[in-house]
């Protein structure tokens, strides 16, 4: 089984904790000063990532970018 991959998901605006509640256990959430919210967390597989994106879409949150983070030493 492969290791989880850490992803950064950048979304437009300062998103309330209420909308992100289902994601709070999986992500560190940073409301950046540049008007975006950054979510950083581990995804066990592609289905997990797709589920997160489906949730964001279902509450009309605009995803700006999705990027795997290099966690190699």
N, C-alpha and C positions, 0 to 999 in steps of 0.2 A: 504494500500500500504506500502511495506517495505521501510526502509531507504536505501539510497545508501551505498554501501560498498566501502571503500578506499582500493585500490590495489597498490602494488609496482610491477612494471614490470621491470626486469633487462635485458638489451640487450647488446650484445657483441660489443665493440668498442665505439669510439666517433662518434656518428651519427649526421649528419648535420641537421640544422634547416629546410632546404629545404625538406628533407625526412620526417621530423616529423611535418611539417606545419599543416596537418589536425588534429593533436593531441594537438596543442599548447593551445587551449582554455580549454581542459579537464585535462591537466597534468602540474605538476611542473617537469621540466627536469633538472637533475643534471649529469654533465659529471664528473664522479669520477676519482680520480687519479689512481685507480686500473685497468683502461682500459675498464671500462664498463660505460654504460649510464643508469641511473635510472629514471624511469617515475613513478610519484606518483599522483594518481587522483581518483576521485569518479566515480564509475560505477553504473548507475541506475538499471541495470538488466543484466542478462546473455547475452542478445542480444548485448548490448553496448560493453561488454567485448569481445565478439566474433568478433564484427566489428573492434575493435582496433587491435586484433590479426590478422585479415584478412588483414588489411592495412599493418601491419609490414611484414607479409609474402609476400605480393604483391610487396614490394620494397626490397625483399631479406635481411631483417634484422633478425639476429639470436636471438631468445628469449632464455635467459638462465634460467630465473625463473619468476614465477607469484605467488604472495602471498597476501592474504588479510591482512590488517594491523588492529590490535586491536585498535579500537577507543573508547572503553568503558572507562568511568572515573575511 
